[in-house]
Every structure is written in C-alpha cells, then in structure tokens.
Amino acid sequence: MDCQCSCQTKKETQNRIHGLNGRIVNRLLKMKKQPGTAAWARACYGIDTSTEQPTIVRATRVRGAVSFEKIDSVDERMRAELLSGKSVLAACLSTRESLTRQITAPFSDRHKAEKVFPSLLDILLPFPLEACTYEFLDIRHGHGEQQSITTMAVATRLENITSKLAALAELELDPPLLDQEGLALWTQSLREKPITATDEIQPVRVVISLGREHTSLVIGTGQDFVSAHGTGQSSAETIVRLLKTALPANTSTVQWAWCGAGANDSGRLADLQSQLTAKWPSENFIHDDPACFLARALATRALWPGPLRSNLRTGPALHPRIRLQQIRRSMALSFMVLLGGLLLCAANITWRNGYTSRTDRLKTAFTSLGSELCNRKLTGLSDEGLKQVRESLDLQIERLSPFMEAFEPSRAALMAKVIREIRLQECHCELLRIAENGLDLTCTTSEPERYNLLVEKLETIGFNDVRVFPEAPKNGVTRFRLTAGGLND
C-alpha cells in the first residue's frame, strides 16, 4: 500500500510539473505566433507615408485599452524613445506594393499543408518566390465536406522593402515592423466599428482608404478578411470596375467604410458615395479622424496582439531589434524547459528517497515477523527468506493437523488434504466441491502430466473411481475437470 501511494504521489507531482511547463511553453509559442506584435514595447509609433507629410500616431497601453496621441513631426522625444528600445516604430507597405492571396491545400493535416503552401503561392505570384518575402496567416481548416487547410498569404518583393526602408531612412527612421496596409485597415475597421454577423447573415464590408497617390480597397465578409486591392485612380468608375471582379458572388448590399486623408474632402467623398451606393445600396460611415486611421491601425496592431498580424520585414531585411527579441524568446523558452527538467529531477529524487524509506520499513517488518514464525533470525526480504517462512508454516500446520482434525469436521480435514495435493502438483483450483457421494474438482495447469499425478494422489487418499476430463490446451494452459466417487472403506 505504501508503494502504491508513493507511485500515485510521484505521478501527481509529474503531472503538475508537466502542466506548468505546458502553460509556460504555450504562452511563449503564442507570442511566437504573433510576428506583428511588439509585446516588449511600452509604446508604439505608427507612421503613414501616403500623405504629403507623414502622419504619425503614438499608441500606449492603458488599463486594457490603447490610447492614441497624434505627433506633428519626428521630434527628439520620438527619436529618444525609439533609440532606447522602449518604443517601436511600425510602417506598412501599401496594397500596390504588396499582395494578399487566399490559399487552400487539399490536406487535413496542418503540417503537410504548411509544407506545400510556398509552392501553391509560387503559382499565384507574378514574380519569382525567391525574389520576395512572404508570410502565411490565419491557418485553419476550410469549410465544406472536403477536408482542407486554408491560409491568407501576404507577400511583397524584396525591392519594395528596400525602397520603403530607403524612403523612411530619409526621415532618419528605421522601422522594425513593416505591416501590410490592407490587413491593417481591415482589423482596425472591425476594432473601431465591429460587424454584427450571424450564421445566416454575413454582411459584406468594403473599407476604402482615399490617399494622396492611391486608393486602397479592402473587402471582407463578416469577420473574415477576403482581399485587398490598390489603384492609382480614385474615380468611381475605376472603383466600380475593380469591385465587380473582387466582391463575392451575389453581393447585393455593402457596408461602405471610409478613411484616409481624402475622406475629409466632402465633395469628392459625396460623389463617390452616391455612385457606389447606387450600385450596391447600404450603409455609409466615416471612421473617426480618418486621416490618422492607417497610422492608428499600424500602432494598434504592433502594440496589441490579435488576428492577421504581419511583419514583412523578415529574412535578410530583419531588423536587429526583432532578431534580439527572437533570441531572448528562444533563451526564455530554453530556460523554462531547463527549469521544468530540474523540477522533475527534484521530484524524482524526493520520490526515490520516500520509496527507499518505505521499502526499508517493509523489510524490517518482514524480518521481524518472519523471525518470530521461524524461531530463527532471517537475513531479510528475499526469496530465500520467503521460502524459510513457508517451510516453517507448513511444518507447523503438519504438526497441528492432528489437533485440528480432532476439533474440526472430517470433511474439512479431507478438503485440506485435497487442497494440499493440488498445491503440491502446482495446479490452480477454480472449483472444489466435496460431498458424501464424492468429489468434483476443476483446475488449470501448465504441465498436462500434473493431473495424472493428482489422480494417483487422490486414489492414495482413498477416493475411488477417479476420472479426469482434460480440455484442449489454450495459451500453454490446460484446463481439466476431475471427478471421484466416495472414499474407500
């Protein structure tokens, strides 16, 4: 019982340690799965370079929410915070400089799907896969009867990253994070004005960002991002022509969400709204402070974890600060695994000491009791010691048998003799019935010749007409039934 309890205690301790390690590792891996977030930063600057003068927003986490502050220009305070590492800078590549594609792999296993995603993306790209950087976001099981894995791929040419970094370098800025404009617009639109969707109704929303040199269109259904498109012209005809090919089939109504510096131009906005609403009637709304919307989105995504987070500045262009954070995260993961291993070793040592102590007490108790039974000192808990105790008990039973037969019924004494013979022949008794008219016995043995010897022994005791009925051996064990008549006079 002591050993069983100690084993249960060891198992419970190991389960607690494994559970603690699992929670720590899952938390670290969850951080790894959010490549666009800067969890270490106290504040984040989001910069939008699509306007004449860069639009900059500073975001900080305050009591479970994000607060924003518009920055007029790159000042000394901003440079000092970015240089100290307490804050991070997030920029983006426009929808004309990057692309998004939904990819479906015909596999039910996620690991297999992840292996073929690059090949499937290479087919869809208008440029070589080696000339770009890419990420696969929101990997999940697809809908429908056929098992599949879907993902949203985001990619851009390496030269676009170089050009963007060069443009920001003129402002003496070096952003560790390069997001994708379409994803940023979509997630921020849902954050500031959520969509009410049900299983039956999945509203279509189009986020239109009117910039200085280009217009971005982001399409989504319910909570799901569908696609992002960019055009250098913001005329209604161009937008309508693009939406006809990009909107989901059978789209009749659309929620129009407007943002960007051009949304402050009431005349231009009204003309676009009237023409688009005539084609797809529904609600029109303008996001708060539309000129700062993209910068606000970039800062929020970098500072706050969530879906579709992306950082296209990877590979050769990876920022040293991101590389340092990856190293620190790997070191933290290694340390936690090492700590878990040390805790497990400590638990094993503790259990081993307890097990040894209980075993010693058991050996002492056995030696003491066995010595009393054998009238001599035993060497300890061993096969030889058990044999000595068994022989001593058998001898005592044999010596006491006359007295037992004198006070017990003769049928009990007869049963004891039969049981003794069964044990001596190393048979295992399943059924034993002794009556005045005879004996009925069912046993099993691994040696078939044993039941013949048992027949001879029973005849020696005095049973007559002893018969044995063996069954076919099964798994090396022979089961037999033995019957006998009454005792000889």
Secondary structure, 3 states (H helix, E strand, C coil): CHHHHHHHHHHHHHHHHHHHHHHHHHHHHHHHCCCCCCCCCCEEEEEECCCCCCEEEEEEEECCEEEEEEECCCCHHHHHHHHHCCEEEEEEECCCCEEEEEEEECCCCHHHHHHHHHHHHHHHCCCCHHHEEEEEEEEEECCCCCCCEEEEEEEEEHHHHHHHHHHHHCCCCCCCEEEEHHHHHHHHHHHHCCCCCCCCCCCEEEEEEECCCCEEEEEEECCEEEEEEEECCCCHHHHHHHHHHHCCCCCCCCEEEEECHHHHCHHHHHHHHHHHHHHCCCCEEECCCHHHHHHHHHHHHHHCCCCCCCCCCCHHHCCHHHHHHHHHHHHHHHHHHHHHHHHHHHHHHHHHHHHHHHHHHHHHHHHHHHHHHHCCCCCCCCHHHHHHHHHHHHHHHHHHHHHHHHHCCHHHHHHHHHHHHHHHCCCEEEEEEEECCEEEEEEEECCCHHHHHHHHHHHHHCECCCEEEECCCECCEEEEEEEECCECC
